[in-house]
């Protein structure tokens, strides 16, 4: 429950689509998750894509969707963790 001292929470729809917050979750199979979200009516704004940050770092596959209020949701699947030195 929001606290009074946190200020006012607003929907991106009420401020011309500007982002007020974002959610990032890790899933086991990002491609299957994206298809389920799409079939359920999610607005997919970035299709699943792989980002590799180099051998010494991590690699993820992710997509981005907007919820009904316009908040972005990033759904990621970790493909490789950062290697420890």
C-alpha positions as CSV (number, residue, x, y, z in Angstrom):
1,X,0.0,0.0,0.0
2,X,1.5,3.4,-0.9
3,X,2.4,5.7,1.9
4,X,1.4,9.4,2.1
5,X,5.1,10.4,2.2
6,X,5.8,8.6,-1.1
7,X,4.0,11.3,-3.1
8,X,1.4,10.7,-5.8
9,X,1.5,7.6,-8.0
10,X,0.2,8.2,-11.5
11,X,-0.5,6.1,-14.6
12,X,1.6,6.8,-17.7
13,X,-1.7,7.2,-19.6
14,X,-2.4,10.3,-17.4
15,X,1.0,12.0,-18.3
16,X,1.2,11.4,-22.1
17,X,2.8,8.0,-21.9
18,X,5.8,9.0,-19.8
19,X,7.3,6.2,-17.7
20,X,6.7,6.5,-14.0
21,X,8.1,3.0,-13.1
22,X,9.2,-0.3,-14.7
23,X,9.1,-3.9,-13.7
24,X,11.8,-6.5,-14.5
25,X,11.2,-10.2,-13.9
26,X,13.2,-13.3,-14.7
27,X,11.4,-16.2,-16.4
28,X,12.5,-19.7,-17.4
29,X,11.5,-19.5,-21.1
30,X,11.2,-15.9,-22.3
31,X,9.9,-16.9,-25.8
32,X,7.1,-19.0,-24.5
33,X,6.3,-16.3,-21.9
34,X,6.1,-13.7,-24.6
35,X,3.7,-15.8,-26.6
36,X,1.5,-16.4,-23.6
37,X,1.5,-12.7,-22.8
38,X,0.7,-11.8,-26.5
39,X,-2.2,-14.3,-26.6
40,X,-3.5,-12.9,-23.3
41,X,-3.6,-9.4,-24.9
42,X,-0.3,-7.8,-23.8
43,X,1.1,-5.1,-26.0
44,X,4.6,-6.3,-26.9
45,X,6.7,-3.3,-27.7
46,X,10.1,-5.1,-28.0
47,X,10.2,-8.7,-29.4
48,X,12.4,-11.2,-27.6
49,X,16.1,-10.5,-28.4
50,X,19.4,-11.7,-27.0
51,X,21.9,-9.3,-25.5
52,X,25.4,-10.5,-24.8
53,X,27.5,-8.3,-22.5
54,X,30.7,-10.1,-23.2
55,X,32.5,-13.2,-22.0
56,X,33.2,-11.7,-18.6
57,X,29.6,-10.7,-18.0
58,X,26.1,-12.0,-18.6
59,X,23.9,-12.7,-21.5
60,X,20.1,-12.4,-21.4
61,X,17.2,-12.9,-23.7
62,X,14.4,-10.3,-23.1
63,X,11.2,-8.7,-24.3
64,X,9.2,-5.6,-23.2
65,X,5.5,-5.3,-22.8
66,X,3.2,-2.6,-21.6
67,X,0.4,-3.2,-19.1
68,X,-3.0,-1.6,-19.5
69,X,-1.8,1.6,-17.7
70,X,1.2,1.8,-19.9
71,X,3.9,0.7,-17.4
72,X,6.7,-1.2,-19.1
73,X,7.4,-4.8,-18.0
74,X,10.8,-6.3,-19.0
75,X,10.8,-10.1,-18.9
76,X,14.2,-11.7,-19.1
77,X,15.8,-15.1,-19.3
78,X,19.4,-15.4,-18.1
79,X,21.4,-17.3,-20.6
80,X,24.8,-16.9,-19.0
81,X,25.9,-15.5,-15.7
82,X,28.9,-13.3,-15.1
83,X,32.0,-15.4,-14.8
84,X,33.7,-15.1,-11.5
85,X,37.4,-14.0,-11.5
